[in-house]
Amino acid sequence: MQVTLYADYAPWPLWSNGLLDENALPLSDETTDRIKACFNAYADPPRPHWPLWTPPEGTVGPDDEEAAWVAEGEPLREVIQPELAPHYEVAFDA
């Protein structure tokens, strides 16, 4: 089954034939927190009870911040994939 990491104005960024529930997949707490932090950069307004993502040093302005956030997607997919293998294939859609 394919799971896609995709930020949209939804409560969680993992999709598979529709939005998945936050607790639907066997992800570690550490990975879940990293997903929440990255996704919280996209949320408007940010969710105060979720960890916050910090753009890399030297990031200036919203365009740089968005580019840095998108660049975080593939490394995040690489963290998620081993936790869900072999039953799921994880894709990233910026």
C-alpha atoms as a printed R data frame, in Angstrom:
   type eleno elety resid chain resno      x      y      z
1  ATOM     1    CA   MET     A     1  0.000  0.000  0.000
2  ATOM     2    CA   GLN     A     2  1.280  3.491 -0.800
3  ATOM     3    CA   VAL     A     3  1.332  6.257  1.800
4  ATOM     4    CA   THR     A     4  2.042  9.808  0.668
5  ATOM     5    CA   LEU     A     5  3.545 12.531  2.823
6  ATOM     6    CA   TYR     A     6  1.678 15.573  1.584
7  ATOM     7    CA   ALA     A     7  0.935 18.810  3.400
8  ATOM     8    CA   ASP     A     8 -2.500 20.202  2.828
9  ATOM     9    CA   TYR     A     9 -4.831 22.114  5.084
10 ATOM    10    CA   ALA     A    10 -5.782 18.913  6.854
11 ATOM    11    CA   PRO     A    11 -5.120 17.734 10.394
12 ATOM    12    CA   TRP     A    12 -2.319 15.324  9.391
13 ATOM    13    CA   PRO     A    13  0.016 15.029  6.355
14 ATOM    14    CA   LEU     A    14 -0.126 11.277  5.610
15 ATOM    15    CA   TRP     A    15 -2.512 10.090  2.926
16 ATOM    16    CA   SER     A    16 -3.523  6.779  1.359
17 ATOM    17    CA   ASN     A    17 -6.768  6.788 -0.617
18 ATOM    18    CA   GLY     A    18 -7.713  9.705  1.632
19 ATOM    19    CA   LEU     A    19 -6.399 11.271  4.790
20 ATOM    20    CA   LEU     A    20 -5.031  8.810  7.347
21 ATOM    21    CA   ASP     A    21 -5.681  9.172 11.051
22 ATOM    22    CA   GLU     A    22 -2.648 10.259 13.061
23 ATOM    23    CA   ASN     A    23 -2.634  6.919 14.908
24 ATOM    24    CA   ALA     A    24 -3.366  4.688 11.896
25 ATOM    25    CA   LEU     A    25  0.259  3.719 11.217
26 ATOM    26    CA   PRO     A    26  2.864  2.064 13.453
27 ATOM    27    CA   LEU     A    27  5.211  5.044 13.773
28 ATOM    28    CA   SER     A    28  7.518  5.742 16.691
29 ATOM    29    CA   ASP     A    29  6.821  8.712 18.945
30 ATOM    30    CA   GLU     A    30 10.047 10.328 17.725
31 ATOM    31    CA   THR     A    31  8.991 10.067 14.083
32 ATOM    32    CA   THR     A    32  5.469 11.245 14.863
33 ATOM    33    CA   ASP     A    33  6.912 14.303 16.628
34 ATOM    34    CA   ARG     A    34  9.168 15.035 13.644
35 ATOM    35    CA   ILE     A    35  6.198 14.777 11.264
36 ATOM    36    CA   LYS     A    36  4.188 17.105 13.501
37 ATOM    37    CA   ALA     A    37  7.029 19.640 13.730
38 ATOM    38    CA   CYS     A    38  7.536 19.691  9.964
39 ATOM    39    CA   PHE     A    39  3.830 19.836  9.242
40 ATOM    40    CA   ASN     A    40  3.325 22.547 11.869
41 ATOM    41    CA   ALA     A    41  5.408 24.857  9.657
42 ATOM    42    CA   TYR     A    42  2.659 24.496  7.053
43 ATOM    43    CA   ALA     A    43 -0.290 24.829  9.439
44 ATOM    44    CA   ASP     A    44 -1.965 28.204  9.648
45 ATOM    45    CA   PRO     A    45 -2.166 28.915 12.485
46 ATOM    46    CA   PRO     A    46  0.416 26.506 13.948
47 ATOM    47    CA   ARG     A    47 -0.937 23.939 16.377
48 ATOM    48    CA   PRO     A    48  0.304 25.063 19.812
49 ATOM    49    CA   HIS     A    49  0.282 21.517 21.261
50 ATOM    50    CA   TRP     A    50  2.553 20.192 18.463
51 ATOM    51    CA   PRO     A    51  6.331 20.635 18.251
52 ATOM    52    CA   LEU     A    52  7.464 23.524 16.087
53 ATOM    53    CA   TRP     A    53  9.801 23.194 13.107
54 ATOM    54    CA   THR     A    54 12.664 25.653 12.955
55 ATOM    55    CA   PRO     A    55 13.989 26.675  9.548
56 ATOM    56    CA   PRO     A    56 17.744 26.191  9.046
57 ATOM    57    CA   GLU     A    57 20.064 29.005 10.042
58 ATOM    58    CA   GLY     A    58 20.364 31.589  7.286
59 ATOM    59    CA   THR     A    59 16.766 31.177  6.117
60 ATOM    60    CA   VAL     A    60 15.397 34.612  5.254
61 ATOM    61    CA   GLY     A    61 11.794 35.395  4.417
62 ATOM    62    CA   PRO     A    62  8.812 33.222  3.586
63 ATOM    63    CA   ASP     A    63 10.129 32.000  0.201
64 ATOM    64    CA   ASP     A    64 13.327 30.644  1.765
65 ATOM    65    CA   GLU     A    65 11.328 29.146  4.621
66 ATOM    66    CA   GLU     A    66  8.999 27.351  2.214
67 ATOM    67    CA   ALA     A    67 11.946 26.029  0.187
68 ATOM    68    CA   ALA     A    68 13.617 24.780  3.378
69 ATOM    69    CA   TRP     A    69 10.391 23.146  4.501
70 ATOM    70    CA   VAL     A    70  9.976 21.388  1.147
71 ATOM    71    CA   ALA     A    71 13.619 20.239  1.363
72 ATOM    72    CA   GLU     A    72 12.768 18.590  4.706
73 ATOM    73    CA   GLY     A    73 10.145 16.373  3.029
74 ATOM    74    CA   GLU     A    74 12.467 13.833  1.405
75 ATOM    75    CA   PRO     A    75 14.635 13.284  4.518
76 ATOM    76    CA   LEU     A    76 11.425 12.897  6.525
77 ATOM    77    CA   ARG     A    77 10.137 10.339  4.009
78 ATOM    78    CA   GLU     A    78 13.419  8.453  4.461
79 ATOM    79    CA   VAL     A    79 12.788  8.302  8.223
80 ATOM    80    CA   ILE     A    80  9.180  7.140  7.820
81 ATOM    81    CA   GLN     A    81  9.833  4.470  5.152
82 ATOM    82    CA   PRO     A    82 11.838  1.995  7.288
83 ATOM    83    CA   GLU     A    83  9.267  2.173 10.069
84 ATOM    84    CA   LEU     A    84  6.467  1.206  7.675
85 ATOM    85    CA   ALA     A    85  8.344 -1.298  5.487
86 ATOM    86    CA   PRO     A    86  7.622 -3.803  4.078
87 ATOM    87    CA   HIS     A    87  3.867 -3.222  4.161
88 ATOM    88    CA   TYR     A    88  3.877  0.378  2.950
89 ATOM    89    CA   GLU     A    89  5.734  2.365  0.302
90 ATOM    90    CA   VAL     A    90  6.117  6.003  1.335
91 ATOM    91    CA   ALA     A    91  6.174  8.830 -1.209
92 ATOM    92    CA   PHE     A    92  6.708 12.561 -0.736
93 ATOM    93    CA   ASP     A    93  4.639 15.051 -2.713
94 ATOM    94    CA   ALA     A    94  5.747 18.660 -2.347
